[in-house]
Amino acid sequence: MRRGLIAGALLLSAVAARGEGPGLDAHRDELLKLYTDLHRAPELSMQEVKTSARIAEELKKVGAKVTTGVGKHGVVGVLENGPGPVVLVRTDMDALPVTEETGLPYASRAKGTDPQGREVGVMHACGHDVHMTTFVGVATWLAEHKDRWAGTVVLVAQPAEERIQGARAMFEDGLYDRFPKPDYALALHCRADGAVGDVYYRSGPMLANSTSVDVIVRGRGGHGSMPDKTIDPIALAALAILDFQTIVSREVSPLDPAVVTVGSIHGGLKHNIIPDEVKMELTLRSYKEAVRLHLVEGVERRVKALAAAHRAPEPTVKVIEYTPETSNDPALVARVVPFLREAVGAEHVGEAEPVMGAEDFALFARDGVPIMMFWLGTVPADRIEQARNGGPPLPSLHSNKYHPEAEGSIAVGVKAMTAAVAGLMPPKANP
């Protein structure tokens, strides 16, 4: 796929279903303002009070029937346009506990309180602000061009994707029971190494499953000068962190992708005090359910064996949250890809490799609903070329320096998603 930079500032007006019809000229400034407003005021998972209210307001403006408070902060808008398929479009809303260092004039200065009660910086470091703005742009086009499609569009703004809790909360609150059950469900996601103007798809497995695990290693505290009178949980935790990696390297087939990450470790209060316990937070990733279960069992087996070997109290291993792998329905992908190619140009649509990141969009495949997520390029091509030639590396998603080229990314996102939605629906019959 050619990774050409969109020449100049790509206007948000370049939006049409399958390349047809007028664009969004009148809404360009509104959408850019929405984007910068969202970027400036991010909210952490399950705290999306103002964000969800803003999205609900935007959906009401276009005439959708809006329900708020679904799964705590979830928003559902329904656009009905006669008989036809039901297509669901999903965006996520939450931000990350990251202090922004992009230098953008609209950079976030927001603060929040994380689940441990700590004050943290908050940033849309995963592109959810682009997702939401694109989502509103798609809803706007569909509402203003009801002569182009027939059926029902269900617009879902989901909380807490970053903690893989929001989709589950919305389903527990009756998402597929209270609202029209979709025939198809679509989503997009920013890509931090993809060029603006490009979209990427994959048939079948696209994103890994993810399991969050809390581990508490226990010991017997005491004075740092008398370690023989204690059982040091910090030393045990260090051994456990190294030992966890051998689960993947020595127990999982090299042909099966798997990752064990210790993302957080907390223990002790002072230089000369050996504490009673150390807390660790882990993420386990794989593509197969059997491998996922093996990783969980391996973590528990190893940490308990280490405790027994050092005469320590038994540790605690608790699964906190889980989401399955995201697998795009092959038949749906085969239908949608031609619409993407026609909308943004075949040279800008390419097949992607699977990644070990995770997404709770996987849960939208419940009850046999075909799902498809595609990647949206967000980085100017010249920056990608510079990175390939030894220049500054590209910031990844979740980096405090990641920022999309907003205008071009949103323009192509709206164009691609609008084409996908409208392409799955028949044209409106003449009365």
Buried (B, 14 or more C-beta within 10 A) or exposed (E): BEBBBBEEEBBBBBBBBBEEBEBBEEBBEBBBEBBBBBBBBBBBBBBBEBBBEBBBEBBEBBBBEBBBEBBBBBBBBBBBBEEBBBBBBBBBBBBBBBBBBBEEEEBBEBEBEEEEEEEBBBBBBBBBBBBBBBBBBBBBBBBBBBEBBBBBBBBBBBBBBBBBBBBBBBBEBEBBEEBBBBBBBBBBBBBBBBBBBBBBBBBEBBBBBBBBBBBBBBBBBBEEEEEEEBBBBBBBBBBBBEBBEEBBEEBBEEEEBBBBBBEEBEBBEEEEEBBBBBBBBBBBBBBBEEBBEBBBEBBBBBBBEBBEEBEBBEBBBEBBBBBBBBBBBEEBBEBBBBBBBBBBBEEBBBEBEBBBBBBBBBBBBBEEBBBBBBBBBBBBBEBBEBBEEEEEEBBEBBBBBBBBBBBBBBBBBBBBBBBBBBBBBEEBEEE
